Amino acid sequence: MSLAGVTWTELGEPGMLLVPLGATEQHGPHLPYTVDTEIAVALCGRLAESRADVVVAPAVPYGSSGEHAGFPGTLSIGQEVTELVIVELGRSADAFSGVLFVCAHGGNARPLWRAVGRLRSEGRNVRAWCPTAPADDTHAGRVETSVMLALRPSAVRARREPGLTTPLPELIGELRVSGVRAVSPAGVLGDPSAATAREGRDVLAHWAEDLSETVDSMAPGGIM
């Protein structure tokens, strides 16, 4: 079930609310700005198709993307506003049995965890879920390109050049200070050249299974 497709009288007994969190930011010369949002929406939609106990909210397509400000077209609302948006969305969703923020943008991590911690301290059944990726393939690399080939192949351009493959823990300090463009002029952290739709489908299936297990853990009697 999706809030975009029903009225309040058709909602019935609200189950778990899934809120897709994305971003509008550059993803190299071969992927669109909406990658993170599309992935979050696809995962929530897949779960809603297989489970009757979840409801999907419209996506939040903007987040904290300041590290990509060196590329034209990136739109960011910053960490403070991102955190506030998540907190207020969580507070407004008390009619549901719980809220799971499904975030496919790593730049949202800090404000997301702060917001979830605040909501949980207020007694709410709220959690966050983020997909995993190799430390040397974190932005517009093989994983995201494969997933987009599986979801929307027409959006993937032929220019798939290798980017910087230094593991993220070794880069994170410089990224926060100088941004992505300072370390990768193409805006790619990873190597998308070997990406395939088949790999993307496998990745999506793995993420969807993990996401479903997280929803299970939030149900009454689940392991938190």
Secondary structure as UniProt FT lines:
FT   TURN            3..4
FT   HELIX           8..10
FT   STRAND          16..21
FT   TURN            28..30
FT   TURN            33..34
FT   HELIX           35..50
FT   STRAND          54..56
FT   HELIX           66..68
FT   TURN            69..70
FT   TURN            72..73
FT   STRAND          75..76
FT   HELIX           78..92
FT   TURN            93..95
FT   STRAND          98..103
FT   HELIX           106..108
FT   HELIX           109..121
FT   TURN            122..123
FT   STRAND          126..129
FT   TURN            135..136
FT   HELIX           142..151
FT   HELIX           153..155
FT   HELIX           168..178
FT   HELIX           180..182
FT   TURN            185..186
FT   HELIX           192..194
FT   HELIX           197..218
FT   TURN            220..221
//
